Amino acid sequence: MSISLIFLVVLIVGLGAYFAGRARAMASSNGKLSALHSLPGYHGVYAAIWAVLPAAVVLALWLIASPFFVENAVRDSLPESVRSQGVATTELMLGQVVQVANGLRLLSADEMAAVTRDPATLRDALAAKGVPMANTGEAYMVTSAQTYNSMKGTSGWAMTVVVLVIAVAGAVFAIRGISAPFRARNRVERAMLGALLLASSIAILTTVGIVGSMLSEAIRFFQSVSPSTFFFGTVWDPRFSAAGSGGTEGQFGLLPLLAGTLYIAFVAMLFAVPIGLFAAIYMAEYAKPAVRGIAKPLLEILAGIPTIVYGFFALITVGPFLRDMSAQLNGLVTGNYVNFIQAQSVLTAGLVMGIMLIPFVSSLSDDIITQVPRALRDGSLGLGATRSETIKRVILPAALPGIVGALLLTASRAVGETMIVVLAAGVAARMQLNPFEAMTTVTVKIVNQLTGDLEFNSPQTLVAFALGITLFAITLCLNIYALYIVRKYREQYE
């Protein structure tokens, strides 16, 4: 029985337990709800939790543990001549056995008998079923593969029986314990609290795991390259040709990448903030409800466009347009029709990224402006101020802390952008102030350093983790500072 089908049956058992528990609660109260400590629905949810939760936990643990035990048993069944060749060879042969086992399930009975008689035909038989093998089959592979399939099938049936028995037993146990004075609501709320704590713990542990994985590899990088050279270096030249030499060849200066990241993000914010903020003011203060109901969703559609589409837009539209326009302007002024804006430049990436950021600025700012109490608006207008004066002197000062926090959150989004920069700004790591030339960012170089079939055994690849942890620290600081600004300067209204 498949995993999804098992889980579906468990859910059906839980649904039946819900109605049975609810009915038992009603019966125990003799039709008087006032006699029950908790509503009948809580009794039903209590029974459903006992039916589903233990069975789901056992199912998850079985799925985690079963492959480990099965593979250990199959590994032990490999010939001594294979296991004596070392761990790497043993694991390689185990992988081939698992591949053969998957292929054997596709063979008919006659084909299976032929392969068992003559293992040399195994490769051709599996190739006919679309399962490739790196070498010819051997007798032990067929035997071990059959053992693997047998143990896996037995484990599957045992898991099905155990999970369903636990689901039914949990339902019966919960239903039998239901009575009028039973505090089902307290038990259900305790279970919900545990689920919320588990979800919060998973989110926190995921963040800790991400940081830990990057930090451990970054430490390996800094064992080969000095942190001062990395953080204060002005030349980025990792020299992939020397990646296998095991030394410290190459130059890993962070400053050109950091300068490009901040420069492009600055240009994007310079474009996105005025447009987004003015759009937010219009929708919050001037637009009629009908116009707002149409304009706001249309503006927020920009946030749902994949960034790779923005990259294509920059590559084939914005970049060539700026290049050709600069050539025409240069020709009109000097007579020399040579472009001074490159198709891939800081300006191109900043403009397109700014378009992408407009809905973030406008939506967040709009929500913040609309939360300013109506009494402030009415009071300002009642004292004779115009609508524009009210916006400038009352509403925006009151909403400014929230708007600043929204802008900082938007800036952290701009700092982490990758695809737009790859296609619109190029990959040239340089330090310069000309927005018409190409630059690159930290995220682009992370992609470059980890592209291809590489091993994490040289500074040329490990530097990606150092770049990643640096970018993580930058965006984390921006987010923390944004929250600090919002909490410190937020005005409380009664």
Secondary structure, 3 states (H helix, E strand, C coil): CCHHHHHHHHHHHHHHHHHHHHHHHHHHCCCCHHHCCCCHHHHHHHHHHHHHHHHHHHHHHHHHHHHHHHHHHHHHHCCHHHHCCCHHHHHHHHHHHHHHHHHHCCCCHHHHHHHHHCHHHHHHHHHHCCCCCCCCCCHHHHHHHHHHHHHHHHHHHHHHHHHHHHHHHHHHHHHHCCCCCCCHHHHHHHHHHHHHHHHHHHHHHHHHHHHHHHHHHHHHHHHHCCHHHHHHCCCEECCHHHHHHCCCCCEECCHHHHHHHHHHHHHHHHHHHHHHHHHHHHHHHHCCHHHHHHHHHHHHHHHHCCHHHHHHHHHHHHHHHHHHHHHHHHHHHHCCCCCCCCCCCHHHHHHHHHHHHHHHHHHHHHHHHHCCCHHHHHHHHHCCCCHHHHHHHHHHHHHHHHHHHHHHHHHHHHHCCCHHHHHHCCCCCCCCCCCCCCCCCHHHHHHHHCCCCCCCCCHHHHHHHHHHHHHHHHHHHHHHHHHHHHHHHCCCCC
